[in-house]
């Protein structure tokens, strides 16, 4: 499962998007967040994870212009700028997939090179949780890690930064890691294993370096507690 709702998927125009989705289908890789038309772009996809049916949708709150938005007969991305549209699309897709056990929503949002979410990110996340539409929220775009929150039991990752971005990273942009979600008895919990991008490779951290990075992430995650093993729980 990959997310393709972002501000680069149409860099090579509609043909580039359609070539990408064709290649994904040819290799049996599911995708969310963009497609040949709005029906495909907003479609909820289901992954079976250890006996759980997990639904995925994705929305972009950052693209060059409204011409990127998928239409009735027009390739493009999902529109994450309209919160009412986001909630209605999730409700529509969940109504078609009533047998899913969990719902994960991905956002492409935020301000580049910042380590804290802006107000609309928090507003969006809490709105979806308050309406009971999601079990986890994951996001990216800022190129920096933006910390975590657990709101009403729902884990929120405001930005996972860069996983691997060769020849374009230093400082906070080089901070990376692996974010894991655990689905167990109706509850979702998160864990983050920190890493660093160096020599165009991802190197996982351990020892003092791991502790230092988790402490930094704690400092930018005021509404969560990050344990020494990377587990992310409600603020203690």
Residue pairs with C-beta under 8 A, 6 or more apart in sequence:
1 29
1 30
1 31
1 32
1 45
1 47
1 56
2 24
2 29
2 30
2 31
2 32
3 31
3 32
3 33
3 56
3 58
3 106
3 108
4 17
4 20
4 21
4 24
4 31
4 32
4 33
4 34
4 58
4 77
5 32
5 33
5 34
5 41
5 58
5 59
5 60
5 77
5 78
5 80
5 106
5 108
6 33
6 60
6 62
6 63
6 77
6 108
6 140
6 141
7 60
7 62
7 63
7 64
7 68
7 108
7 141
9 16
9 17
9 20
9 34
9 77
10 16
10 17
10 63
10 68
10 76
10 77
12 19
14 74
14 75
14 76
17 34
17 75
17 76
18 36
18 75
21 31
21 34
21 35
21 36
24 30
24 31
30 45
30 47
30 56
31 45
32 43
32 44
32 45
32 56
32 57
32 58
32 106
33 41
33 57
33 58
33 59
33 60
33 77
33 78
33 106
33 108
34 40
34 41
34 70
34 75
34 76
34 77
34 78
35 41
35 43
35 70
35 75
35 76
36 75
37 70
37 71
37 72
37 73
37 74
37 75
38 69
38 70
38 71
38 72
38 74
38 76
40 70
41 70
41 76
41 77
41 78
42 57
42 70
42 78
42 89
42 92
42 93
43 57
43 93
44 55
44 56
44 57
44 93
44 94
44 96
44 97
44 100
45 55
45 56
45 57
46 53
46 54
46 55
46 56
46 97
46 100
47 53
47 54
47 56
48 54
49 183
50 183
52 101
52 102
52 183
53 99
53 100
53 101
53 102
54 100
54 101
54 102
54 103
54 104
54 183
55 93
55 94
55 97
55 100
55 102
55 103
55 104
56 104
56 105
56 106
57 78
57 89
57 90
57 93
57 103
57 104
57 105
57 106
58 78
58 105
58 106
58 107
58 108
59 78
59 79
59 80
59 86
59 89
59 105
59 106
59 107
59 108
60 68
60 77
60 78
60 79
60 80
60 107
60 108
60 109
61 80
61 81
61 107
61 108
61 109
61 110
61 120
61 124
61 141
62 80
62 108
62 109
62 110
62 141
63 69
63 77
67 76
68 76
68 77
69 76
69 77
69 78
69 79
70 76
70 77
70 78
70 79
78 89
79 85
80 86
80 107
80 108
80 109
83 123
83 124
83 127
86 124
86 128
87 127
87 128
87 131
87 133
90 103
90 105
90 128
90 133
90 134
91 133
94 100
94 103
94 133
101 183
101 186
102 135
102 136
102 183
102 188
103 133
103 134
103 135
103 136
104 134
104 135
104 136
104 137
104 138
104 181
105 128
105 133
105 134
105 136
105 137
105 138
106 137
106 138
106 139
106 140
107 121
107 124
107 137
107 138
107 139
107 140
108 139
108 140
108 141
109 120
109 121
109 124
109 139
109 141
110 117
110 118
110 121
110 139
110 141
110 142
110 146
110 158
110 159
111 118
111 142
112 141
112 142
112 143
112 144
113 142
113 143
113 144
113 172
113 173
114 142
114 144
114 146
115 142
115 144
115 145
115 146
115 147
115 172
115 220
116 146
116 147
116 158
116 220
117 146
117 147
117 158
117 159
121 139
121 158
122 149
122 158
125 137
125 149
125 151
125 156
125 158
126 151
128 134
128 137
129 137
129 151
129 152
129 154
129 156
130 152
134 154
135 154
135 188
136 154
136 155
136 156
136 181
136 188
136 190
137 154
137 155
137 156
137 157
138 157
138 160
138 179
139 146
139 157
139 158
139 159
139 160
140 159
140 160
140 161
141 159
142 159
142 161
143 161
143 162
143 165
143 173
144 159
144 161
144 172
144 173
144 175
145 159
145 160
145 161
145 172
145 175
145 176
145 177
145 217
145 220
146 157
146 158
146 159
146 161
146 220
147 158
147 217
147 220
147 221
147 222
147 224
148 155
148 156
148 157
148 158
148 190
148 192
148 217
148 221
148 224
148 226
148 232
149 155
149 156
149 158
149 221
149 223
149 224
150 156
150 190
150 223
150 224
150 232
150 233
150 234
150 235
151 223
153 187
153 234
154 188
155 181
155 188
155 189
155 190
155 232
157 179
157 190
157 192
160 176
160 177
160 179
161 172
161 173
161 175
161 176
161 177
162 168
162 169
162 173
162 174
162 176
162 197
163 176
163 202
164 176
164 197
164 200
164 201
164 202
165 173
165 197
166 200
167 200
169 197
173 197
174 196
174 197
174 198
175 194
175 195
175 196
175 197
175 213
176 194
176 195
176 196
176 197
176 202
177 192
177 193
177 194
177 195
177 204
177 213
178 192
178 193
178 195
178 204
179 190
179 191
179 192
180 190
180 191
180 192
180 193
181 188
181 189
181 190
182 188
182 189
182 190
182 191
189 231
189 232
189 233
190 231
190 232
191 229
191 230
191 231
191 232
192 214
192 217
192 226
192 230
192 232
193 204
193 230
194 204
194 205
194 210
194 213
194 214
194 217
194 230
195 202
195 203
195 204
195 205
196 202
196 203
196 205
196 209
197 203
205 213
211 228
214 226
214 228
214 230
217 226
218 224
218 225
218 226
221 232
222 235
223 235
224 232
224 233
224 234
224 235
225 232
225 233
225 234
225 235
225 236
226 232
227 233
